Each structure stands twice: as structure tokens, then as C-alpha cells.
Amino acid sequence: MAADAYNVIINAMNQCSDPHDRVCVNEKIRATKDFQGVTGTLTLQNGDAIRSAVINEVKDGKLAFRTVVNP
């Protein structure tokens, strides 16, 4: 999730004419929608992260991937 946070910030900075403009970067971060991150799709809504969830299952004492649920 740290990689996704870093990439959202870099993405926001790249959308601003001045990447050091904190107001612009903040606005772009808050407007993040359907961002394809390392852990899946991420949307920021009212300050909350809406993201994909990985569903795993423990079977015979081993962790097994089941599916990814997207928002």
C-alpha cells in the first residue's frame, strides 16, 4: 500500500503544471479515480480509499488465493 500511496502522489504531481504547488497536488490526489496501483484499483472518495480486496482462503493449513473483488 505504501507503493500505491507513493504512486498516487507522483501521479498527482505529474498532473500539475508546477509539481511543487501543494494546493494543486492536494486537489489531484483527492480527485484520484480508478488508479491502477500495485495492489489493484484505487479511488479516493471523501478522504477514504476505495480499493480492490484480495480474498484468500486457508485450506489444509495453507494460504490459497481465491479472487480479487474490485470496488
C-alpha positions, 0 to 999 in steps of 0.5 A, a space after each residue: 500500500 505504501 507503493 500505491 500511496 507513493 504512486 498516487 502522489 507522483 501521479 498527482 504531481 505529474 498532473 500539475 503544471 508546477 509539481 511543487 504547488 501543494 494546493 494543486 497536488 492536494 486537489 489531484 490526489 483527492 480527485 484520484 479515480 480508478 488508479 491502477 496501483 500495485 495492489 489493484 484499483 484505487 479511488 479516493 472518495 471523501 478522504 477514504 480509499 476505495 480499493 480492490 480486496 484480495 480474498 484468500 482462503 486457508 485450506 489444509 493449513 495453507 494460504 490459497 488465493 481465491 479472487 480479487 473483488 474490485 470496488 
